[in-house]
Amino acid sequence: MKIILTGATGFLGRETALAAVRRGHQVIAIGGSRMPEIPGVGRTLQADLTEPQQAIETLLLNEFPDAIINCAGVPTMEACDAAPEKAEKLNAGLPRFLAMMANHLSGRLVHVSTDMVFDGDKGNYEHTDKPIPLNLYGQTKLMAEKDVLQFGKNHAVALRVPVISGNTPAGDKSLHERLLVQWSAGKTTPLFTDEIRQPVSASNLGDVLVELCERSNLSGVYHWAGAEALSRHEIGVRIAKHFGLAPEKFITPTTHAAAGEKAARRARDLSFILHPLQGKLKTRVQSFEEILSEMQVPAQCAVWHAEQTGRTVVRRLVKGVDF
Ligand SMILES: NC(=O)c1ccc[n+]([C@@H]2O[C@H](COP(=O)([O-])OP(=O)(O)OC[C@H]3O[C@@H](n4cnc5c(N)ncnc54)[C@H](OP(=O)(O)O)[C@@H]3O)[C@@H](O)[C@H]2O)c1
């Protein structure tokens, strides 16, 4: 299958490109400000996708891909607030254009959405629950979901995903990396005991996105996550223990009430029900223990970690990728 992948220089996009290569597909990987450098991916290019028609319409028409995976985006609440025009173009305009093109080419579109289309009041969200986004990030992602389904018709999937964990080349992007970087700098981290998330690993999600390209009978909005809904505090404690660190030395439990105004726009419980996708895919839902087992100490924290724990970091390959 020929797959055009946007956002290939990003955290999720890179893992998705690797998953597509592992599964024997031909990938054309598109970066934004950077050129993708991904083992096994032969064709790479850079394009500013805020104006997608100018940037990639010719490419799409010439290449006639079997599938498009959209991992490009402005992926946080803070980044969207800082650049609202870019957020609207990239998070909503780009998926609308890709959905129209997928429909025109009779190819698949697999678009990545977010748990933040919900307000977090209810928790255990089903894919049919009414989204109520609390911020511009959630609003632009919700706009995209509607357009992807309207214009992509039965060719398109919008997959809502939660906070993503994994290892990144710079070692400073995912949750465990940010925690270890803070702790190695002598800081402690306040973590909410009453904010629930259901983390997923980037490598597992990469497999799911590619499997969705392969499964042309699936369209619509779906949910995917890890198996366990945990408080941010529990997530931090289990990460600390996984790395042989005493959680009480590095983590302070806190609550939304104690944080006051600072927590006003934070969603409380974004846990997901994974039905019906869980029963339809070959890719398995991972336990949090499995997600932990993929986490590695970022290179810049290795000396500090060895001093703290007496453990030497052995670099391992996670699904063939050496960080
Ligand atoms: N990370 C999470 O925990 C999480 C959770 C839920 C949903 N998601 C969703 O997952 C998707 C990927 O997130 P991520 O964490 O992988 O984000 P990321 O690491 O920031 O990657 C974003 C990608 O978008 C590209 N991009 C940005 N501006 C662009 C532009 N003007 N033109 C072309 N490409 C551009 C970036 O390219 P350059 O870097 O080369 O500029 C990068 O490849 C997003 O849709 C996000 O909403 C993420």
The ligand as a MOL file (V3000), in Angstrom:
LIG
                    3D

  0  0  0     0  0            999 V3000
M  V30 BEGIN CTAB
M  V30 COUNTS 48 52 0 0 0
M  V30 BEGIN ATOM
M  V30 1 N 1.1780 14.1560 21.9190 0
M  V30 2 C 0.0610 13.8160 22.5110 0
M  V30 3 O 0.0500 13.4380 23.7150 0
M  V30 4 C -1.2490 13.8400 21.7370 0
M  V30 5 C -2.4370 13.4760 22.4120 0
M  V30 6 C -3.6410 13.4520 21.7020 0
M  V30 7 C -3.6550 13.7820 20.3490 0
M  V30 8 N -2.5070 14.1420 19.7200 0 CHG=1
M  V30 9 C -2.5920 14.4880 18.2850 0
M  V30 10 O -1.6180 13.7370 17.5860 0
M  V30 11 C -1.1310 14.4750 16.4530 0
M  V30 12 C 0.3900 14.4720 16.4840 0
M  V30 13 O 0.8490 15.0490 17.7010 0
M  V30 14 P 2.3970 15.0050 18.1240 0
M  V30 15 O 2.4540 14.9490 19.5970 0
M  V30 16 O 3.1070 13.9900 17.3120 0 CHG=-1
M  V30 17 O 2.8530 16.4770 17.6760 0
M  V30 18 P 4.2900 17.0040 17.2480 0
M  V30 19 O 5.3780 16.1310 17.7550 0
M  V30 20 O 4.3330 18.4530 17.6250 0
M  V30 21 O 4.2570 16.8860 15.6670 0
M  V30 22 C 3.5120 17.7810 14.8960 0
M  V30 23 C 3.8560 17.5650 13.4370 0
M  V30 24 O 3.1410 18.5450 12.6720 0
M  V30 25 C 4.0660 19.1530 11.7620 0
M  V30 26 N 3.7310 20.5410 11.4500 0
M  V30 27 C 3.5950 21.5880 12.3030 0
M  V30 28 N 3.3490 22.7200 11.6110 0
M  V30 29 C 3.3360 22.3700 10.2900 0
M  V30 30 C 3.1470 23.0730 9.0850 0
M  V30 31 N 2.8840 24.4050 9.0680 0
M  V30 32 N 3.2030 22.3950 7.9220 0
M  V30 33 C 3.4610 21.0660 7.9010 0
M  V30 34 N 3.6280 20.3320 9.0100 0
M  V30 35 C 3.5840 20.9830 10.1880 0
M  V30 36 C 5.4020 19.1320 12.4930 0
M  V30 37 O 6.4330 19.2800 11.5410 0
M  V30 38 P 7.8230 20.0610 11.8850 0
M  V30 39 O 8.1550 19.7110 13.3050 0
M  V30 40 O 8.7650 19.4880 10.8700 0
M  V30 41 O 7.5630 21.5080 11.6780 0
M  V30 42 C 5.3460 17.7320 13.1300 0
M  V30 43 O 5.7580 16.7820 12.2040 0
M  V30 44 C -1.7690 15.8730 16.5550 0
M  V30 45 O -2.8800 15.9060 15.6800 0
M  V30 46 C -2.2570 15.9580 17.9970 0
M  V30 47 O -3.3960 16.7820 18.1000 0
M  V30 48 C -1.3080 14.1850 20.3760 0
M  V30 END ATOM
M  V30 BEGIN BOND
M  V30 1 1 1 2
M  V30 2 2 2 3
M  V30 3 1 2 4
M  V30 4 1 4 5
M  V30 5 2 4 48
M  V30 6 2 5 6
M  V30 7 1 6 7
M  V30 8 2 7 8
M  V30 9 1 8 9
M  V30 10 1 8 48
M  V30 11 1 9 10
M  V30 12 1 9 46
M  V30 13 1 10 11
M  V30 14 1 11 12
M  V30 15 1 11 44
M  V30 16 1 12 13
M  V30 17 1 13 14
M  V30 18 2 14 15
M  V30 19 1 14 16
M  V30 20 1 14 17
M  V30 21 1 17 18
M  V30 22 2 18 19
M  V30 23 1 18 20
M  V30 24 1 18 21
M  V30 25 1 21 22
M  V30 26 1 22 23
M  V30 27 1 23 24
M  V30 28 1 23 42
M  V30 29 1 24 25
M  V30 30 1 25 26
M  V30 31 1 25 36
M  V30 32 1 26 27
M  V30 33 1 26 35
M  V30 34 2 27 28
M  V30 35 1 28 29
M  V30 36 1 29 30
M  V30 37 2 29 35
M  V30 38 1 30 31
M  V30 39 2 30 32
M  V30 40 1 32 33
M  V30 41 2 33 34
M  V30 42 1 34 35
M  V30 43 1 36 37
M  V30 44 1 36 42
M  V30 45 1 37 38
M  V30 46 2 38 39
M  V30 47 1 38 40
M  V30 48 1 38 41
M  V30 49 1 42 43
M  V30 50 1 44 45
M  V30 51 1 44 46
M  V30 52 1 46 47
M  V30 END BOND
M  V30 END CTAB
M  END
